[in-house]
Amino acid sequence: MKKQPLWVFIAVLSLIAGVSAFSQTQVLTPELIVTTRWIGQADLSPDGTSIIFQAGRPRTEAEKPGKAIDELWMIPVSGGEPKRFA
């Protein structure tokens, strides 16, 4: 497995910390638990301008039953809003 630069780790950790800080203002309820997303693997894009990360989410009621859905997201290294990659 390729070793990631420290700043990739820091960027992903910052993203998680932001979500964590937001969630601390809410009471943990069963509804919140079943709608929680999580961050998995993260990697730097080949050109070094974006961070690609895996995010998991539970299925909605409109989707067929099954395991959680994994999605790929991309966020610019310079900052900004993440965009769904695939």
Residue, then its C-alpha position, 0 to 999 in steps of 0.5 A: m500500500k502506498k504511503q500517503p503524505l501527511w497533509v492528506f491525512i490532515a485534510v481527511l481528519s479535518l473533514i471528519a472533525g468538522v462533521s463531528a463538531f456539527s453532530q455534537t450539537q444534536v442529540l443522538t437518536p435512533e433516526l440519526i444513527v440510521t442516517t449517519r455517513w462514514i468516511g473510509q479510504a482516502d487517496l490523493s489524485p494522480d495530478g495532486t489537485s484533489i483528494i478522493f475518498q470513500a463515503g458510506r451511507p445507509r440505504t434510504e427507504a426508497e431503495k431496495p433493502g441491502k447493505a450500506i452503499d459506498e460512494l466515491w467523493m472528490i474534494p479539491v486540495s485547496g478546499g471547497e465543497p466535496k463532489r460525488f465522483a462515482 
